[in-house]
Amino acid sequence: MKKSYFFLFIFLLVFLDQFLKVWVFNNQASLFSAGWWWEKIPFFDVVYLENPGMAFGLLNQGNYWIKFFLSFFRVFAVLFMFYYVLSGYHRFSFFSLVVFGLLIAGASGNCIDSVFYEVWGLNNSNLGGGFFSGNVIDMLSLSFFPPIFNLADSFITVGCFLGLVFYKHLPGFSS
C-alpha cells in the first residue's frame, strides 16, 4: 500500500469518528426524542456520555494531573505508532498496515478529544483545564455490552483483535 493511501485510510477513519462525535454533541438534546432510524434495532442505541477517564470508565475520578498525564500518554502512543510504522514501512504487508491504521486512527480520535475538546467547547462538563483536559465523547450503546463506546474505541478493538488473531502475519512474528 502506498504511504498516501495509508494516511488517507487513517484520515478517513479519524474524520468519521470526529464527525460522529461532533454530531452527537450538537444533537444530544434530540437524541432522546422518537423517530431515529436506530430505534428499529432492538439492541442498539445512540446516547451521549462524556468519559473523563479511559476505556470502560477506568480513572474516571482522577484529578487534573492524572487526566493530563493520561492525555499526554495518548499523544505519545500515537506518535510512537506512527514512528514504528513509518520507520519500517517497506516491511509491512497490506494486512499489517490495515491493523496499524485502525490502531493509529482509534488512538488519534480519542487523543483529539482529550487534548482539544475542552478548549473547543465540545464538552458539557467544563473542567477549566484547557488543553489536555477534555473528555472523550462516547455514544454507541449495545444492550448486551454494558460499556458505552465510540467509533475510535471500535477501531482500536478491531485492530487489536485482528492483530492478536493474525499476529504471525505481522512483521517480527513470522516463523
Number of C-alpha atoms within 10 A of each C-alpha: 13 10 12 9 10 15 13 13 17 21 17 12 22 24 14 13 23 21 12 17 23 14 11 20 21 12 12 16 11 11 16 13 8 8 10 12 8 11 12 10 9 9 12 14 19 20 18 20 20 17 22 22 21 16 14 12 12 11 15 15 11 13 12 14 12 15 24 19 13 21 25 16 13 20 19 13 16 19 14 13 16 15 12 12 17 13 10 10 16 11 14 18 14 13 15 21 19 19 22 26 25 26 25 26 27 26 22 24 27 26 26 19 25 29 24 19 23 23 18 12 12 20 20 13 12 15 13 11 14 15 16 25 28 34 30 29 28 24 20 17 18 15 11 8 9 9 13 23 23 22 23 27 21 16 24 20 15 16 22 17 13 17 19 13 10 14 15 12 16 19 12 10 9 8 5
